């Protein structure tokens, strides 16, 4: 096969990237979000995060030992990142066995069944979250989906009047713009609440601003490709604006609000930390854009037209499944490669 | 493959080395669908044993008469008659809850791979007594595998065993009663038995290598030197 590596003559530049360094950086980038979770949910959140991380690393070490590999690899940070992410997508009201079961599922079924770090098809933290959701639906639904309409009745009452206003005959473009601005200002409170926190959600979904901060740090360090979160969130925004809203949107106009959709649920943490996982997402730039757009499409489809309120988890898991396919179709052209001429039949 | 078949060896291989669910991986569909409780699994196991033994007897007895070209329809007709008997008997005597839970999967035993596979691979080539042993062994092996999978699923998913609550300190995870739980349990069970099997094979291999005793000590006998 023509897979010889071409090694040019010295000097060589040695990159200092390693699994250790990257993974611990990602873990550090999640610290602001953890701080927010602890700020909003108190010491319970801290216990939950520490417990999940400890369980993940413990199970990782145990499984590595069982597989006769070096148990010290449990400290390479990947298990810690999975642990923190898993903790952040669990509700703050999680009972003690959520971290234990979740970590076991993430490490065992999410990762080592496939051969360990680098071989897993799906994001381990999301696998654990999906299993927990199916295993304990009553526990997971309590704080799955934030309902700002209930929290801020005043804002909701004002926005409730807008459908009547827009149904006037042939409004001018300028008026439309004015109305959209008014609507935006009306809803500022909720948007701010969603960004900063204070609305119910799972632990890491509360304060989106700090997730954004962590994500931007990772983008600046070039650990995360900016295309993924940007394309993911952009796709959600555009599709919510374009697609026909579901039946429920008639009684709750929030459901057809693109900005609201971009700020709710697990979209931020999903777009910045889950859809950018190095193992389970495509490696080419084009592939990553397709991946992110696909995640956005599936998220909106699930949110709009299925019984599930939130689709980020399943959207990313489904696109993880498609990753090898995307990689195959976006294989870059080898430099100097000439397409063979078509043979005459 | 055992050189000389005896009633006992045929019976044993159905449970262990040729277990339909765990080794041959046939009859997966009902094993995923009905293993939500131990009661269902036992009822299903009994039904499969009954059908398998009866159809094996008839097929082995008729094996010289059935023309090779149309053997499959013949097997299905024979299996279908016994399945109908079992189905009607169960509807008459089994608890209604079990009938409701098993539902379509009793009639579907007709096309269950275990029945047709044993008919094709064993009963149509062997004597009646060996076919009885094969039917019993395979049926019991299948039933035991169902029992194992369903015990795990009922214990973890419902916190009970045979319908009785087991007082344990964990919250039952309803995923184990759903389809994903079935796949997870079955997959992990197969993995566990494969692990044991491979470890046994590796140990045997290393032991054989240690002995270094040539043809006489070779367990396989595949080369034909005796």
Interface residues (C-beta under 8 A of the other chain):
Chain A: X95 X97 X101 X109 X113 X131 X134 X135 X136 X137 X139
Chain B: X170 X171 X173 X174 X175 X176 X178 X180 X184 X191
